[in-house]
Amino acid sequence: MNANLTAVTAAKLNDALERASPAEIVAAAQQTVAPQHLAVASSFGIESATLLKIVADADPAIPVLFLDTDWLFPETLAYRDTLVAQLGLKDVRTITPSREAVTERDPARDLWSVDPDACCHLRKVEPLAEALESFDAWINGRKRYQGGERSAIPVVETEGSRLKFNPLARTTPAEIAKMFRAWQLPLHPLAGQGFTSVGCMPCTRRTNAGEAARAGRWHNQLKTECGIHLRVPEMAQGAPRE
């Protein structure tokens, strides 16, 4: 699908699905893209179980792409295993950064403190871009209430010639909590320890009362996104497409 056709398709789908339920949006993604060309990206983070449950109910064989940056909390890795077993996910693919690239660009494993954007690009953006090459569309779990770059995300958007579905875009925190209760989903092990959003260990802290859910990510920095959801013009010049 070329970029122009993708943009037209995304606009039509976004208009049609703006008031659709998350399950209906996932179903529309399945109907729009051939099964082997649709994937889900999941961090297996604090709220990830909700989207993964919806996906598993639609088709547990939809590929789930999980980025293991080598800096994840052990609790996140354990949570991944718990959800895979409970939801019956059949095709979870663990994506890792290139060993050669890490050796060359982060030999001391301190890039996260020196240049966090470069670290995210190395460990997240590049590996996911490569993993998505064989897919025509992907599903992710961003929500408008998370604020920042996410506050106005559409239900369906484009990423070059690829469609991008945001089934939970319109959900509220109360609705997410309701999903956890109704579906008896297990909580992330760190959810009860003051973490409301979990990424890599060096760049994640507990949030304080009254702070936004993602306030603990890249604390005291202007950075609010790892880069995988930034559009090409917003990324560093010469960087690969996310």
C-alpha positions as CSV (number, residue, x, y, z in Angstrom):
1,M,0.0,0.0,0.0
2,N,1.5,3.4,-1.0
3,A,1.6,6.3,1.4
4,N,-1.2,8.3,-0.4
5,L,-3.5,5.3,-0.4
6,T,-2.7,4.6,3.3
7,A,-3.5,8.2,4.2
8,V,-6.9,8.0,2.5
9,T,-7.7,4.6,4.2
10,A,-6.6,5.9,7.6
11,A,-8.8,9.0,7.3
12,K,-11.9,7.0,6.3
13,L,-11.3,4.4,9.1
14,N,-10.7,7.2,11.7
15,D,-14.0,8.8,10.9
16,A,-15.8,5.5,11.0
17,L,-14.2,4.3,14.2
18,E,-14.0,7.5,16.3
19,R,-16.8,6.2,18.6
20,A,-16.1,2.5,18.2
21,S,-15.1,0.3,21.1
22,P,-11.6,-0.9,21.5
23,A,-12.7,-4.4,20.4
24,E,-14.4,-3.0,17.3
25,I,-11.3,-1.1,16.4
26,V,-9.1,-4.2,16.6
27,A,-11.7,-6.1,14.5
28,A,-11.6,-3.3,11.9
29,A,-7.8,-3.7,11.8
30,Q,-8.2,-7.4,11.2
31,Q,-10.7,-6.7,8.4
32,T,-8.5,-4.1,6.7
33,V,-5.1,-5.9,6.8
34,A,-4.3,-9.5,5.8
35,P,-3.7,-11.6,9.0
36,Q,0.0,-12.1,8.4
37,H,0.5,-8.3,8.0
38,L,-1.0,-7.1,11.3
39,A,1.0,-6.9,14.5
40,V,0.6,-5.5,18.0
41,A,3.4,-3.7,19.9
42,S,3.3,-4.1,23.7
43,S,5.6,-3.0,26.5
44,F,3.9,-5.4,28.9
45,G,3.7,-2.4,31.2
46,I,1.3,-1.2,33.8
47,E,-1.8,-1.0,31.6
48,S,-0.8,-3.4,28.8
49,A,-3.0,-6.3,29.9
50,T,-6.1,-4.5,28.7
51,L,-5.1,-4.2,25.0
52,L,-3.5,-7.7,25.1
53,K,-6.8,-9.2,26.4
54,I,-8.8,-7.5,23.6
55,V,-6.3,-8.8,21.0
56,A,-6.2,-12.3,22.5
57,D,-10.0,-12.4,22.3
58,A,-9.9,-11.4,18.7
59,D,-7.1,-13.8,17.7
60,P,-4.4,-15.0,20.1
61,A,-2.2,-15.7,17.1
62,I,-1.8,-12.0,16.1
63,P,2.0,-11.4,16.5
64,V,2.9,-9.4,19.6
65,L,6.1,-7.5,19.4
66,F,7.8,-7.0,22.7
67,L,10.9,-4.7,22.9
68,D,13.5,-6.0,25.4
69,T,16.0,-3.2,25.6
70,D,18.3,-5.0,28.0
71,W,17.3,-2.4,30.6
72,L,13.9,-3.7,31.6
73,F,12.8,-4.4,35.1
74,P,12.8,-8.1,36.0
75,E,9.2,-7.6,37.1
76,T,8.3,-6.6,33.5
77,L,9.8,-9.8,32.1
78,A,8.0,-11.9,34.6
79,Y,4.7,-10.0,33.9
80,R,5.2,-10.8,30.2
81,D,5.4,-14.5,31.0
82,T,2.3,-14.3,33.2
83,L,0.2,-12.5,30.6
84,V,1.3,-14.8,27.8
85,A,0.2,-17.8,29.8
86,Q,-3.1,-16.4,31.1
87,L,-4.2,-14.9,27.8
88,G,-3.0,-17.7,25.7
89,L,-1.0,-15.5,23.3
90,K,0.5,-17.7,20.7
91,D,3.1,-15.5,18.9
92,V,4.9,-13.1,21.2
93,R,8.2,-12.0,19.6
94,T,10.9,-10.6,21.8
95,I,12.7,-7.9,19.9
96,T,16.2,-6.9,21.0
97,P,18.7,-4.2,19.8
98,S,21.5,-5.2,17.5
99,R,24.4,-6.6,19.6
100,E,26.9,-5.0,17.1
101,A,25.2,-1.6,17.3
102,V,25.1,-1.7,21.1
103,T,28.8,-2.6,21.3
104,E,29.7,0.2,18.9
105,R,27.4,3.0,20.3
106,D,26.9,2.1,24.0
107,P,30.0,0.1,25.0
108,A,29.9,1.5,28.6
109,R,26.1,1.1,28.9
110,D,25.8,4.7,30.0
111,L,24.2,6.1,26.8
112,W,20.9,6.5,28.7
113,S,22.5,9.1,31.0
114,V,24.6,10.8,28.3
115,D,22.1,11.0,25.5
116,P,18.7,9.4,26.3
117,D,17.3,10.1,22.9
118,A,20.2,8.2,21.2
119,C,19.7,5.4,23.7
120,C,16.0,5.0,22.9
121,H,16.8,5.2,19.2
122,L,19.4,2.4,19.6
123,R,17.4,0.1,21.9
124,K,13.8,0.8,20.8
125,V,13.2,2.8,17.6
126,E,15.7,0.9,15.4
127,P,14.7,-2.7,16.5
128,L,11.0,-2.0,16.2
129,A,11.4,-0.4,12.8
130,E,13.2,-3.6,11.6
131,A,10.6,-5.8,13.2
132,L,7.7,-3.9,11.5
133,E,9.1,-4.1,8.0
134,S,7.0,-7.1,7.1
135,F,3.8,-5.6,8.4
136,D,1.3,-3.3,6.8
137,A,-0.3,-2.2,10.1
138,W,0.2,-2.3,13.8
139,I,-1.8,-1.8,17.0
140,N,-0.5,0.0,20.1
141,G,-1.9,0.9,23.5
142,R,-1.5,4.7,23.7
143,K,-4.3,6.8,25.2
144,R,-5.2,10.5,25.0
145,Y,-5.4,10.9,28.7
146,Q,-1.7,10.2,29.0
147,G,-1.2,13.7,27.7
148,G,1.8,15.3,25.9
149,E,2.2,14.0,22.4
150,R,-0.6,11.6,23.0
151,S,-3.4,14.0,24.0
152,A,-4.8,14.3,20.4
153,I,-3.9,10.9,18.9
154,P,-6.5,9.7,16.3
155,V,-8.0,6.2,16.5
156,V,-6.3,5.4,13.2
157,E,-3.3,7.2,11.7
158,T,-0.5,6.6,9.2
159,E,3.2,5.9,9.6
160,G,4.6,6.2,6.1
161,S,2.8,3.5,4.1
162,R,1.7,1.7,7.2
163,L,-1.5,2.0,9.2
164,K,-1.4,2.5,12.9
165,F,-4.4,1.6,15.1
166,N,-4.9,3.1,18.6
167,P,-7.8,1.2,20.0
168,L,-7.6,2.6,23.5
169,A,-7.2,6.3,22.4
170,R,-10.5,7.4,23.8
171,T,-10.5,5.3,27.0
172,T,-10.3,6.9,30.5
173,P,-8.4,5.7,33.5
174,A,-11.6,4.6,35.1
175,E,-12.5,2.5,32.1
176,I,-9.0,0.9,32.1
177,A,-9.5,0.0,35.8
178,K,-12.9,-1.4,35.1
179,M,-11.4,-3.7,32.4
180,F,-8.8,-5.0,34.9
181,R,-11.6,-5.8,37.4
182,A,-14.1,-7.2,34.9
183,W,-11.6,-9.5,33.1
184,Q,-9.7,-10.3,36.3
185,L,-6.4,-9.3,34.8
186,P,-3.3,-9.6,36.9
187,L,-1.5,-6.4,37.8
188,H,2.0,-5.6,36.9
189,P,4.2,-6.4,39.9
190,L,5.3,-2.8,40.2
191,A,1.8,-1.4,40.0
192,G,1.4,-1.6,43.8
193,Q,4.9,0.0,44.5
194,G,4.2,3.5,43.3
195,F,4.9,3.0,39.6
196,T,2.1,4.2,37.2
197,S,4.2,3.9,34.0
198,V,7.1,1.5,33.6
199,G,9.9,1.7,31.0
200,C,13.6,1.0,31.3
201,M,15.1,0.9,34.8
202,P,17.5,3.8,34.6
203,C,14.8,6.2,33.2
204,T,11.8,5.2,35.3
205,R,10.9,6.3,38.9
206,R,7.9,6.0,41.1
207,T,5.3,8.8,40.7
208,N,4.1,10.9,43.5
209,A,0.6,11.7,44.5
210,G,-1.0,14.1,42.1
211,E,1.5,13.6,39.3
212,A,0.6,12.6,35.8
213,A,0.8,8.8,35.1
214,R,3.9,9.2,32.9
215,A,5.7,11.8,35.2
216,G,8.1,9.1,36.3
217,R,9.5,8.6,32.8
218,W,12.6,10.6,32.0
219,H,12.2,12.6,35.1
220,N,13.6,16.2,35.0
221,Q,14.1,16.0,31.3
222,L,12.2,17.6,28.4
223,K,11.9,14.1,26.9
224,T,8.4,12.5,27.1
225,E,8.5,9.8,24.4
226,C,11.0,7.2,23.5
227,G,10.6,7.9,19.8
228,I,8.8,5.0,18.4
229,H,5.6,7.0,18.2
230,L,7.1,10.2,16.8
231,R,6.6,11.0,13.2
232,V,9.5,11.0,10.8
233,P,10.0,14.8,10.6
234,E,10.2,15.0,14.4
235,M,13.0,12.5,14.7
236,A,16.7,13.2,14.4
237,Q,17.8,14.0,10.8
238,G,19.1,10.9,9.1
239,A,17.5,8.5,11.6
240,P,15.6,5.5,10.2
241,R,11.8,5.6,9.9
242,E,10.3,4.4,13.2
